[in-house]
Amino acid sequence: MGLGRIATIVLATLATIVGLGMFFFGILALVAGRLDHVLIYAGVFTLCLWYIARVMRGDRRERRAAEALLPPERRPQRRQPRRPVTFQLRETGTAFVIWATLVGALGLATGQPLAVTIGMAVFAGFMLATITVAGRHMMFRLTADDDEKEERDEPPSDRAARDAPVR
């Protein structure tokens, strides 16, 4: 790995860290009512995002060009995309209401101002509902993958006997 490649990786990592910091400081400045700071943070965040996207596009372009030079049998295999994880509206809404209620109750119990409690409950409810539903779907996806692997490993005669109708 050359010195230029190492510098690009370090700069992209720093741009990611600085960009995330600017994003969160921008939110804090917005809450504090400092719109001049929000504009500065948004500008730096946009520059960081532009740099990261430029580096990623260049990296992808170089990798694909290098792969195109290889003979077809030596090219890396492309993964077939899985069916995307879908979120059930009712399941997500229920998880959101439960989490928002719990977090709101905690905020009220600790004496937080009402505006802070509402904001915290909505944000935490959204984040925790997303994690809950995504985790549940990933759990079932992994379980389904295990079932598919077992079916692939099972001899055809055993599979036919297992799937035969019961009389």
N, C-alpha and C positions, 0 to 999 in steps of 0.2 A: 504494500500500500504506500503510495507516494505521499510526499509532504502536502501537496495540494489537496489530496483526498482527505487527509487527516484534518487539515484546516477547515475544509468544507463541513465535515462532520461536527467539529467543535463549534463552528459558527452557527450551524443549523440548530444545534442543541441549545446554545445560548439564546438564539432568536426565539426558540420555543419557550424557554424559561422567562425571558423578558416579556414576550407577548402575553403569556398567561398572567404575569404580574401586572402588566398594563391593563388587561381586561378586568381583573379583580379590583385594581385601584380605581379604574374608571367607574365601576359600580359604586365603590365607596364615595368617590367624589360626587357622583350623581345623588346619592343619599344625603350627602353633606350640603348639597346645593351649590357646589363649585363647578359651574358649567364651563368656565375657562379651562379648568384642569381636565374635565371630561374630554374636551376637544383635543387637548395635548395627548392624553392617554389613548384616545381613539386613533390619533394619527400615528403614534408609535406602534400601536397594536396592528394597524393596517400595514405599515412598513414591514413588520416582522412576518405577518401572514404572507405578504407578497414575496419576501425572500424565501421563506420555507417552501411555498408553492413552486417558485422558480427552480430551487435546488431539486425538489422531488421530480419535477417534469424532466429536468436535464438528466438526472440519474436514470429515470425510466427509459428515456431516449437512448442513452449510452448502453444500457443493459440489453435493450431490444436489438440495437445495432450489432452488439457483440454476439448475441444469440443467432442473428441472421447469418453470420459468417460461418457458424458451425454446420457440419453436415446434419441432415434431418434426424439421423439416429442418435446423435449426441446432444440434441437440443433438449432442454428440460421439459418434462411433461407438464402440461397445463392442467390445473385442477378443474374438475367439473363443479360449477357452483351448486351448493345445496339449495333446497327450497328455503326461502327466507323465513325467519321467525316472524310470525304474525301475532299481534297482540289483540286479544279479545277486548272489546270496548267495555263490556259489563265487568269483566274480571279486573281490568285496569281501574275503572271507576270505583269499584268496591274497595280495592286496595288503597286508592288515593283517599277515599273518605275515612277509612279506618286509620291510616297513618296520620292524616291531617288532624283528625279528632284527638288522637293520642298526643301529638306534638302540641296542639293548641291547649289541651288540658295541662300539659307540663308547663307551658308558657304562663298560663294563668295561675297555676299553683306556685310558681316561683316569683310571681309579682311583676312580670314583664309588662310594659305598656301595651295597650290593646293593639296599636298599629304594628308594633314589633311582633307580637304574638301572631297576628293574622299573617303577616309577611313570612314569618318563620314557618307557620303551619302549612301555608300553601307551597312554599319552596321545598320544605322537608317532605311533605306529603307527596309531591311530584317525584322527587328524587327516590324516596324509599319505595314508592309504588313501582317505579321503573325498575329498580333493582330487584324487587320482589317478583314481579312478573317475568322479567328477563331470566332471573335465576331459576324460576320454576320451568320456564320453557327450555332452558339449557339442560336442566336435570332430565326432562322427558326426552330431549333430543339425544343425550348421551345414552339413556336407557334404550331408545329405539336403535341407536347405532350398535349397541351391544347385541340386541336381538338380531339385527341384520348380519352381524359378524358370525353369530352362532349358526344362523341359517346357511351362510356361505360355507362354513366349516363342516356342516353336517352332511354325511353321505346322502346321495339322492334316494336310496332305498329307505333310509330312516325318515327322510322328509316326507316321502309318499305315504308311509305307514302312519306318521303322525297326523298328516292332513286328511287322511281317509275319513269318510263320514262314519259316524258311530251308528250301529243298527240295534 
